[in-house]
Each structure stands twice: as structure tokens, then as C-alpha cells.
Amino acid sequence: MTGRPPARRRPARRPTRRRKQHDAQLATAGIVAAAAIGLLVMVVNWLLTHWWILIAALLLAALAGTGWWQQRTQRREWERVQQRALRYAISQLDALTHQHFECAIRDLMQRDGCSDALRVGGRGDLGADVKATDPHGRRWVIQCKHRRSGTNGSAVGTPDLQVLNGTGRPVHHGDVIVMVTNGRITQPGRDFARQQRLHLVDRQVLAQWAAGDRPLWELLPMIPPPRRPTTLS
């Protein structure tokens, strides 16, 4: 019986190009890492030898940070001062665009202490142009109707107030629902607002609010009680 021929050994595979590239990348990464570690050690040793430079740099950084913080604090304080001094004549409000009128109402709410006052008017606003929370915790939802011609413009009527009434509490969860206009409000609209507990800021009330220093909740009757006790309550 003849024996089986010896098995042939398979020749060793040569490294592929991808393998060579991978090895080269590993080698490069190792060299870079070693160089970075060496540089770090040199920097640390140099700083330990010249420790006074490190202390001086830290002091300069602390001074720069303190100066930046003071400037930031002063800028915020100046903005608060300017905000508290905000006043509008009714003629100034008449000259605004509708969008700028909404911004003015937002700024007046901020002046009165509603730090979160936000203009949300625009397409799809669902009847709200400005939202704010007063210092007493009450949520305000405000609809703005600007009339370039003032009292000579079209009057705000019941349909406008119906839209506000339909979204102010159910959608926007407002405690105080307000219609603000620099124009006129019809008598049927006033009757509807009274029935639905809506608050009206007509031209006369707007002029008093914008040109004075009293918050809006001190100018309107039948405002809901505070939601939470505050120093202003």
C-alpha cells in the first residue's frame, strides 16, 4: 500500500495594501502621541522651573475674568435702568408698525417687572401677541391691535375679542387675558369683554400706562389675585 503524498504547505500571505496602511497609521499615531507626551513633560518641567510665570499668568487671568464680570454686571444694571425709564407718548405708539407695537407692549411689560415677557405674535399666534408672567405669578396673554390712524381707524369689535377669548385661557393658559389697542373698542365689544372677564386697554388706558410708571395691573379693574405670595403682594 502506497503512502499519501505529503500535504503541501500554503505559501504565507503577503500583507495587503490596506493592512500596510493601517500599520502605517498606527505607527504615525504612536509617534504623534509620544511627541505630545514629550512636549507636555517639557512644558510641565519648564513651568515647575519658572513657577513665578505660572502664578503671574493665573493672576492676569483672574483679573481679566473679574473685569469681564464687572462689565457684564454693569451692562445688565444699565439695561435695567434704561428699562425702568422706558416711556412712550401715544403719538410714538401711533407711528409704529404693528410688529413694533407688539414689541413696545412687550417692553412695557418687562419694565413693569415681567422678566419673561415675550413677543409671540405672527402667523399662527392663535390670538396671542405677547405673553408674560408678572411678579405676582399671574400669566398674562395679550392681543395687540394697532391702528395707524388711532381713533380714526377701524374699531376693535366683538369678533376680535371672541378669538382672544377662545384661546387665551384654553390654549395659552392665561390668568389675565388682555386686548390692547391704540384705537377704539365698540360698545358691544366692551359688553362681551365684561361678560367673559377679558381686560381692555384702550387708547386712554394705553396712554396712561405707556407714559407713566405704574404697572398695568394697577390700572385695570378686577385683576385676579396673585398666584403666589411675593414682596409686591
Secondary structure, DSSP 8 states (H G I E B T S, - for coil): ----------------HHHHHHHHHHHHHHHHHHHHHHHHHHHHHHHHHTHHHHHHHHHHHHHHHHHHHHHHHHHHHHHHHHHHT----HHHHHTS-HHHHHHHHHHHHHHTT-TT-EE--STT-TT-SEEEE-TTS-EEEEEEE--TTGGGS--B-HHHHHHHHHHHTTTT--SEEEEEESS-B-HHHHHHHHHHT-EEE-HHHHHHHHHSSS-GGGTSSS----SS--TT-
